[in-house]
Amino acid sequence: MTFYKPRGKVTNMKNSCKHQKLIEKRIPFYNDFTGDESIDVIWEWEDTFKDIDLHRYKCTQCGEIGYYSGAAKDYYTKGTKNSMLGPTCD
């Protein structure tokens, strides 16, 4: 088994959730010389973020919502309009 370090560090999230989960990947391996088949197992970290709307995402484990920019956060939390977010946010 191989453990990989999580990619990067999630910033501006306030709870104890790491917003990542460890997943198992099984990779079939066939030896051409002996004809043996085996399965290699690799463990990798996967982000638990899913896009839920324009310019924001949500952690599937803890439910915390994050924003791709300060302008997006202001739009969704305070109602501040910003043309940089696109025509739907004017």
N, CA, C and O atoms as CSV, one atom per row, in Angstrom:
chain,resi,resn,atom,element,x,y,z
A,1,MET,N,N,0.832,-1.183,0.000
A,1,MET,CA,C,0.000,0.000,0.000
A,1,MET,C,C,0.876,1.246,0.000
A,1,MET,O,O,1.909,1.304,0.668
A,2,THR,N,N,0.444,2.224,-0.755
A,2,THR,CA,C,1.159,3.485,-0.826
A,2,THR,C,C,0.235,4.592,-0.369
A,2,THR,O,O,-0.902,4.686,-0.831
A,3,PHE,N,N,0.710,5.425,0.528
A,3,PHE,CA,C,-0.073,6.562,0.986
A,3,PHE,C,C,0.520,7.829,0.396
A,3,PHE,O,O,1.725,8.067,0.477
A,4,TYR,N,N,-0.338,8.629,-0.193
A,4,TYR,CA,C,0.094,9.898,-0.754
A,4,TYR,C,C,-0.351,11.020,0.160
A,4,TYR,O,O,-1.393,10.931,0.810
A,5,LYS,N,N,0.438,12.068,0.206
A,5,LYS,CA,C,0.067,13.229,1.016
A,5,LYS,C,C,-1.100,13.949,0.360
A,5,LYS,O,O,-1.195,13.970,-0.867
A,6,PRO,N,N,-1.983,14.535,1.143
A,6,PRO,CA,C,-3.076,15.315,0.566
A,6,PRO,C,C,-2.531,16.481,-0.248
A,6,PRO,O,O,-1.496,17.057,0.085
A,7,ARG,N,N,-3.245,16.821,-1.324
A,7,ARG,CA,C,-2.820,17.930,-2.165
A,7,ARG,C,C,-3.190,19.244,-1.514
A,7,ARG,O,O,-4.357,19.471,-1.196
A,8,GLY,N,N,-2.228,20.103,-1.314
A,8,GLY,CA,C,-2.483,21.452,-0.834
A,8,GLY,C,C,-3.163,21.506,0.515
A,8,GLY,O,O,-3.359,20.483,1.171
A,9,LYS,N,N,-3.512,22.680,0.909
A,9,LYS,CA,C,-4.180,22.902,2.179
A,9,LYS,C,C,-5.392,23.774,1.920
A,9,LYS,O,O,-5.290,24.829,1.294
A,10,VAL,N,N,-6.518,23.336,2.396
A,10,VAL,CA,C,-7.738,24.105,2.195
A,10,VAL,C,C,-7.739,25.257,3.179
A,10,VAL,O,O,-7.582,25.062,4.385
A,11,THR,N,N,-7.916,26.452,2.658
A,11,THR,CA,C,-7.908,27.619,3.522
A,11,THR,C,C,-9.321,28.143,3.713
A,11,THR,O,O,-10.236,27.733,2.998
A,12,ASN,N,N,-9.500,29.000,4.620
A,12,ASN,CA,C,-10.718,29.697,5.017
A,12,ASN,C,C,-11.901,28.785,5.355
A,12,ASN,O,O,-13.045,29.239,5.332
A,13,MET,N,N,-11.655,27.530,5.664
A,13,MET,CA,C,-12.703,26.652,6.170
A,13,MET,C,C,-12.537,26.601,7.686
A,13,MET,O,O,-11.420,26.471,8.187
A,14,LYS,N,N,-13.639,26.703,8.408
A,14,LYS,CA,C,-13.543,26.955,9.844
A,14,LYS,C,C,-13.730,25.738,10.744
A,14,LYS,O,O,-13.473,25.836,11.944
A,15,ASN,N,N,-14.162,24.607,10.221
A,15,ASN,CA,C,-14.385,23.466,11.108
A,15,ASN,C,C,-13.217,22.486,11.042
A,15,ASN,O,O,-12.205,22.769,10.401
A,16,SER,N,N,-13.351,21.348,11.694
A,16,SER,CA,C,-12.242,20.409,11.788
A,16,SER,C,C,-12.210,19.413,10.630
A,16,SER,O,O,-11.306,18.578,10.579
A,17,CYS,N,N,-13.149,19.470,9.713
A,17,CYS,CA,C,-13.171,18.578,8.559
A,17,CYS,C,C,-11.977,18.884,7.655
A,17,CYS,O,O,-11.664,20.050,7.418
A,18,LYS,N,N,-11.320,17.859,7.157
A,18,LYS,CA,C,-10.171,18.042,6.267
A,18,LYS,C,C,-10.605,18.197,4.813
A,18,LYS,O,O,-9.776,18.516,3.960
A,19,HIS,N,N,-11.874,17.979,4.513
A,19,HIS,CA,C,-12.438,18.106,3.175
A,19,HIS,C,C,-11.747,17.190,2.178
A,19,HIS,O,O,-11.637,17.514,0.995
A,20,GLN,N,N,-11.285,16.050,2.660
A,20,GLN,CA,C,-10.657,15.037,1.827
A,20,GLN,C,C,-10.997,13.669,2.400
A,20,GLN,O,O,-11.254,13.530,3.596
A,21,LYS,N,N,-10.996,12.670,1.540
A,21,LYS,CA,C,-11.194,11.300,2.019
A,21,LYS,C,C,-10.192,10.397,1.323
A,21,LYS,O,O,-9.757,10.663,0.203
A,22,LEU,N,N,-9.843,9.338,2.005
A,22,LEU,CA,C,-8.882,8.376,1.493
A,22,LEU,C,C,-9.645,7.330,0.689
A,22,LEU,O,O,-10.553,6.683,1.210
A,23,ILE,N,N,-9.277,7.163,-0.583
A,23,ILE,CA,C,-9.968,6.188,-1.413
A,23,ILE,C,C,-8.989,5.117,-1.880
A,23,ILE,O,O,-7.792,5.366,-2.029
A,24,GLU,N,N,-9.514,3.943,-2.101
A,24,GLU,CA,C,-8.721,2.810,-2.552
A,24,GLU,C,C,-8.914,2.650,-4.057
A,24,GLU,O,O,-10.046,2.582,-4.537
A,25,LYS,N,N,-7.820,2.590,-4.794
A,25,LYS,CA,C,-7.877,2.335,-6.231
A,25,LYS,C,C,-7.225,0.991,-6.502
A,25,LYS,O,O,-6.089,0.739,-6.100
A,26,ARG,N,N,-7.957,0.143,-7.184
A,26,ARG,CA,C,-7.440,-1.180,-7.539
A,26,ARG,C,C,-7.039,-1.162,-9.012
A,26,ARG,O,O,-7.839,-0.824,-9.884
A,27,ILE,N,N,-5.792,-1.530,-9.270
A,27,ILE,CA,C,-5.263,-1.509,-10.627
A,27,ILE,C,C,-4.860,-2.933,-11.007
A,27,ILE,O,O,-3.942,-3.501,-10.417
A,28,PRO,N,N,-5.551,-3.506,-11.997
A,28,PRO,CA,C,-5.181,-4.862,-12.424
A,28,PRO,C,C,-3.813,-4.866,-13.102
A,28,PRO,O,O,-3.476,-3.954,-13.857
A,29,PHE,N,N,-3.046,-5.892,-12.823
A,29,PHE,CA,C,-1.708,-6.010,-13.386
A,29,PHE,C,C,-1.564,-7.402,-13.979
A,29,PHE,O,O,-1.855,-8.400,-13.319
A,30,TYR,N,N,-1.116,-7.464,-15.222
A,30,TYR,CA,C,-0.914,-8.740,-15.903
A,30,TYR,C,C,0.554,-8.871,-16.269
A,30,TYR,O,O,1.122,-7.998,-16.924
A,31,ASN,N,N,1.163,-9.973,-15.839
A,31,ASN,CA,C,2.567,-10.242,-16.134
A,31,ASN,C,C,2.631,-11.020,-17.446
A,31,ASN,O,O,2.202,-12.172,-17.507
A,32,ASP,N,N,3.170,-10.388,-18.502
A,32,ASP,CA,C,3.233,-11.015,-19.823
A,32,ASP,C,C,4.129,-12.251,-19.859
A,32,ASP,O,O,3.901,-13.155,-20.663
A,33,PHE,N,N,5.133,-12.302,-19.006
A,33,PHE,CA,C,6.078,-13.415,-19.042
A,33,PHE,C,C,5.545,-14.659,-18.341
A,33,PHE,O,O,5.721,-15.772,-18.836
A,34,THR,N,N,4.901,-14.481,-17.204
A,34,THR,CA,C,4.420,-15.640,-16.440
A,34,THR,C,C,2.937,-15.905,-16.648
A,34,THR,O,O,2.464,-17.009,-16.374
A,35,GLY,N,N,2.197,-14.916,-17.126
A,35,GLY,CA,C,0.757,-15.083,-17.304
A,35,GLY,C,C,-0.034,-14.866,-16.021
A,35,GLY,O,O,-1.249,-15.062,-15.989
A,36,ASP,N,N,0.661,-14.463,-14.973
A,36,ASP,CA,C,-0.019,-14.232,-13.693
A,36,ASP,C,C,-0.785,-12.911,-13.717
A,36,ASP,O,O,-0.370,-11.943,-14.354
A,37,GLU,N,N,-1.889,-12.898,-13.024
A,37,GLU,CA,C,-2.661,-11.676,-12.854
A,37,GLU,C,C,-2.679,-11.305,-11.381
A,37,GLU,O,O,-2.786,-12.173,-10.515
A,38,SER,N,N,-2.577,-10.038,-11.107
A,38,SER,CA,C,-2.654,-9.569,-9.727
A,38,SER,C,C,-3.307,-8.197,-9.728
A,38,SER,O,O,-3.515,-7.588,-10.777
A,39,ILE,N,N,-3.619,-7.734,-8.554
A,39,ILE,CA,C,-4.227,-6.413,-8.410
A,39,ILE,C,C,-3.368,-5.592,-7.464
A,39,ILE,O,O,-3.130,-5.980,-6.321
A,40,ASP,N,N,-2.909,-4.458,-7.958
A,40,ASP,CA,C,-2.174,-3.514,-7.117
A,40,ASP,C,C,-3.185,-2.576,-6.476
A,40,ASP,O,O,-4.137,-2.133,-7.117
A,41,VAL,N,N,-2.963,-2.283,-5.209
A,41,VAL,CA,C,-3.856,-1.382,-4.485
A,41,VAL,C,C,-3.094,-0.106,-4.167
A,41,VAL,O,O,-2.010,-0.138,-3.583
A,42,ILE,N,N,-3.685,1.022,-4.563
A,42,ILE,CA,C,-3.095,2.328,-4.289
A,42,ILE,C,C,-4.113,3.142,-3.505
A,42,ILE,O,O,-5.292,3.186,-3.857
A,43,TRP,N,N,-3.655,3.775,-2.455
A,43,TRP,CA,C,-4.523,4.649,-1.663
A,43,TRP,C,C,-4.193,6.090,-2.015
A,43,TRP,O,O,-3.027,6.485,-2.008
A,44,GLU,N,N,-5.226,6.882,-2.325
A,44,GLU,CA,C,-5.028,8.279,-2.679
A,44,GLU,C,C,-6.036,9.152,-1.945
A,44,GLU,O,O,-7.117,8.702,-1.564
A,45,TRP,N,N,-5.657,10.404,-1.758
A,45,TRP,CA,C,-6.561,11.384,-1.157
A,45,TRP,C,C,-7.402,12.010,-2.253
A,45,TRP,O,O,-6.888,12.356,-3.316
A,46,GLU,N,N,-8.691,12.155,-1.996
A,46,GLU,CA,C,-9.609,12.768,-2.945
A,46,GLU,C,C,-10.343,13.901,-2.250
A,46,GLU,O,O,-10.798,13.756,-1.116
A,47,ASP,N,N,-10.457,15.032,-2.939
A,47,ASP,CA,C,-11.203,16.164,-2.385
A,47,ASP,C,C,-12.680,15.819,-2.306
A,47,ASP,O,O,-13.199,15.085,-3.148
A,48,THR,N,N,-13.351,16.345,-1.299
A,48,THR,CA,C,-14.778,16.075,-1.135
A,48,THR,C,C,-15.631,17.270,-1.542
A,48,THR,O,O,-16.787,17.372,-1.132
A,49,PHE,N,N,-15.079,18.166,-2.335
A,49,PHE,CA,C,-15.827,19.336,-2.789
A,49,PHE,C,C,-16.607,19.029,-4.056
A,49,PHE,O,O,-16.113,18.349,-4.956
A,50,LYS,N,N,-17.822,19.533,-4.118
A,50,LYS,CA,C,-18.653,19.449,-5.314
A,50,LYS,C,C,-19.203,20.838,-5.600
A,50,LYS,O,O,-19.625,21.547,-4.686
A,51,ASP,N,N,-19.197,21.224,-6.873
A,51,ASP,CA,C,-19.791,22.504,-7.252
A,51,ASP,C,C,-21.298,22.435,-7.032
A,51,ASP,O,O,-21.946,21.473,-7.444
A,52,ILE,N,N,-21.850,23.450,-6.385
A,52,ILE,CA,C,-23.292,23.470,-6.136
A,52,ILE,C,C,-23.979,24.612,-6.851
A,52,ILE,O,O,-25.199,24.592,-7.014
A,53,ASP,N,N,-23.229,25.599,-7.278
A,53,ASP,CA,C,-23.813,26.770,-7.920
A,53,ASP,C,C,-22.690,27.546,-8.584
A,53,ASP,O,O,-21.526,27.152,-8.513
A,54,LEU,N,N,-23.033,28.624,-9.215
A,54,LEU,CA,C,-22.040,29.470,-9.852
A,54,LEU,C,C,-21.134,30.085,-8.779
A,54,LEU,O,O,-21.614,30.802,-7.900
A,55,HIS,N,N,-19.845,29.813,-8.848
A,55,HIS,CA,C,-18.820,30.397,-7.971
A,55,HIS,C,C,-18.855,29.889,-6.529
A,55,HIS,O,O,-18.304,30.547,-5.646
A,56,ARG,N,N,-19.482,28.745,-6.261
A,56,ARG,CA,C,-19.409,28.205,-4.901
A,56,ARG,C,C,-19.459,26.681,-4.927
A,56,ARG,O,O,-19.940,26.069,-5.881
A,57,TYR,N,N,-18.948,26.092,-3.856
A,57,TYR,CA,C,-18.832,24.645,-3.745
A,57,TYR,C,C,-19.179,24.215,-2.332
A,57,TYR,O,O,-19.258,25.044,-1.425
A,58,LYS,N,N,-19.388,22.910,-2.144
A,58,LYS,CA,C,-19.806,22.388,-0.844
A,58,LYS,C,C,-19.054,21.096,-0.554
A,58,LYS,O,O,-18.842,20.276,-1.448
A,59,CYS,N,N,-18.653,20.923,0.697
A,59,CYS,CA,C,-18.003,19.696,1.138
A,59,CYS,C,C,-19.083,18.628,1.335
A,59,CYS,O,O,-20.079,18.873,2.015
A,60,THR,N,N,-18.891,17.459,0.749
A,60,THR,CA,C,-19.886,16.398,0.861
A,60,THR,C,C,-19.855,15.700,2.217
A,60,THR,O,O,-20.788,14.970,2.554
A,61,GLN,N,N,-18.801,15.910,2.998
A,61,GLN,CA,C,-18.712,15.272,4.315
A,61,GLN,C,C,-19.325,16.118,5.418
A,61,GLN,O,O,-20.078,15.608,6.247
A,62,CYS,N,N,-19.007,17.408,5.436
A,62,CYS,CA,C,-19.470,18.242,6.551
A,62,CYS,C,C,-20.539,19.248,6.132
A,62,CYS,O,O,-21.200,19.834,6.989
A,63,GLY,N,N,-20.717,19.458,4.823
A,63,GLY,CA,C,-21.743,20.364,4.349
A,63,GLY,C,C,-21.346,21.827,4.313
A,63,GLY,O,O,-22.173,22.679,3.990
A,64,GLU,N,N,-20.102,22.138,4.635
A,64,GLU,CA,C,-19.666,23.527,4.637
A,64,GLU,C,C,-19.573,24.063,3.209
A,64,GLU,O,O,-19.109,23.370,2.304
A,65,ILE,N,N,-20.017,25.295,3.021
A,65,ILE,CA,C,-20.007,25.925,1.709
A,65,ILE,C,C,-18.813,26.858,1.605
A,65,ILE,O,O,-18.534,27.630,2.522
A,66,GLY,N,N,-18.106,26.781,0.474
A,66,GLY,CA,C,-16.974,27.648,0.203
A,66,GLY,C,C,-17.228,28.443,-1.058
A,66,GLY,O,O,-18.108,28.107,-1.850
A,67,TYR,N,N,-16.459,29.491,-1.238
A,67,TYR,CA,C,-16.628,30.400,-2.381
A,67,TYR,C,C,-15.316,30.520,-3.125
A,67,TYR,O,O,-14.247,30.489,-2.514
A,68,TYR,N,N,-15.386,30.659,-4.448
A,68,TYR,CA,C,-14.182,30.764,-5.257
A,68,TYR,C,C,-13.534,32.136,-5.180
A,68,TYR,O,O,-12.372,32.289,-5.558
A,69,SER,N,N,-14.261,33.133,-4.699
A,69,SER,CA,C,-13.683,34.472,-4.580
A,69,SER,C,C,-14.425,35.249,-3.506
A,69,SER,O,O,-15.511,34.864,-3.071
A,70,GLY,N,N,-13.816,36.346,-3.089
A,70,GLY,CA,C,-14.472,37.226,-2.128
A,70,GLY,C,C,-15.721,37.858,-2.713
A,70,GLY,O,O,-16.701,38.084,-2.003
A,71,ALA,N,N,-15.686,38.149,-4.031
A,71,ALA,CA,C,-16.856,38.734,-4.687
A,71,ALA,C,C,-18.032,37.761,-4.674
A,71,ALA,O,O,-19.176,38.169,-4.475
A,72,ALA,N,N,-17.751,36.481,-4.886
A,72,ALA,CA,C,-18.816,35.473,-4.853
A,72,ALA,C,C,-19.382,35.336,-3.443
A,72,ALA,O,O,-20.593,35.192,-3.272
A,73,LYS,N,N,-18.524,35.378,-2.443
A,73,LYS,CA,C,-18.991,35.288,-1.061
A,73,LYS,C,C,-19.888,36.477,-0.720
A,73,LYS,O,O,-20.939,36.310,-0.101
A,74,ASP,N,N,-19.471,37.672,-1.125
A,74,ASP,CA,C,-20.292,38.863,-0.875
A,74,ASP,C,C,-21.636,38.776,-1.598
A,74,ASP,O,O,-22.662,39.203,-1.067
A,75,TYR,N,N,-21.625,38.222,-2.810
A,75,TYR,CA,C,-22.864,38.106,-3.570
A,75,TYR,C,C,-23.854,37.169,-2.870
A,75,TYR,O,O,-25.030,37.502,-2.728
A,76,TYR,N,N,-23.376,35.995,-2.432
A,76,TYR,CA,C,-24.269,35.003,-1.836
A,76,TYR,C,C,-24.625,35.297,-0.380
A,76,TYR,O,O,-25.709,34.929,0.073
A,77,THR,N,N,-23.740,35.947,0.350
A,77,THR,CA,C,-24.021,36.190,1.773
A,77,THR,C,C,-24.620,37.563,2.042
A,77,THR,O,O,-25.452,37.715,2.937
A,78,LYS,N,N,-24.193,38.581,1.258
A,78,LYS,CA,C,-24.654,39.947,1.514
A,78,LYS,C,C,-25.546,40.506,0.408
A,78,LYS,O,O,-26.177,41.549,0.582
A,79,GLY,N,N,-25.598,39.808,-0.735
A,79,GLY,CA,C,-26.409,40.286,-1.848
A,79,GLY,C,C,-25.745,41.364,-2.681
A,79,GLY,O,O,-26.407,42.023,-3.483
A,80,THR,N,N,-24.437,41.555,-2.501
A,80,THR,CA,C,-23.706,42.580,-3.244
A,80,THR,C,C,-23.527,42.136,-4.696
A,80,THR,O,O,-22.933,41.089,-4.956
A,81,LYS,N,N,-24.034,42.921,-5.633
A,81,LYS,CA,C,-23.919,42.607,-7.057
A,81,LYS,C,C,-22.513,42.931,-7.542
A,81,LYS,O,O,-21.891,43.889,-7.083
A,82,ASN,N,N,-22.015,42.112,-8.485
A,82,ASN,CA,C,-20.677,42.336,-9.020
A,82,ASN,C,C,-20.647,41.835,-10.463
A,82,ASN,O,O,-20.918,40.660,-10.712
A,83,SER,N,N,-20.324,42.701,-11.404
A,83,SER,CA,C,-20.310,42.314,-12.826
A,83,SER,C,C,-19.204,41.321,-13.149
A,83,SER,O,O,-19.265,40.661,-14.186
A,84,MET,N,N,-18.195,41.193,-12.293
A,84,MET,CA,C,-17.106,40.242,-12.532
A,84,MET,C,C,-17.574,38.797,-12.405
A,84,MET,O,O,-16.896,37.887,-12.882
A,85,LEU,N,N,-18.716,38.574,-11.774
A,85,LEU,CA,C,-19.221,37.210,-11.592
A,85,LEU,C,C,-20.016,36.727,-12.798
A,85,LEU,O,O,-20.435,35.570,-12.829
A,86,GLY,N,N,-20.227,37.563,-13.764
A,86,GLY,CA,C,-20.938,37.159,-14.965
A,86,GLY,C,C,-22.276,37.852,-15.088
A,86,GLY,O,O,-22.706,38.547,-14.168
A,87,PRO,N,N,-22.943,37.670,-16.228
A,87,PRO,CA,C,-24.185,38.382,-16.487
A,87,PRO,C,C,-25.340,37.971,-15.575
A,87,PRO,O,O,-26.271,38.752,-15.382
A,88,THR,N,N,-25.301,36.766,-15.010
A,88,THR,CA,C,-26.400,36.334,-14.127
A,88,THR,C,C,-26.335,36.992,-12.765
A,88,THR,O,O,-27.313,36.953,-12.019
A,89,CYS,N,N,-25.205,37.598,-12.422
A,89,CYS,CA,C,-25.029,38.199,-11.102
A,89,CYS,C,C,-25.097,39.726,-11.140
A,89,CYS,O,O,-24.765,40.381,-10.152
A,90,ASP,N,N,-25.522,40.298,-12.265
A,90,ASP,CA,C,-25.633,41.768,-12.368
A,90,ASP,C,C,-26.889,42.270,-11.699
A,90,ASP,O,O,-27.143,43.475,-11.689
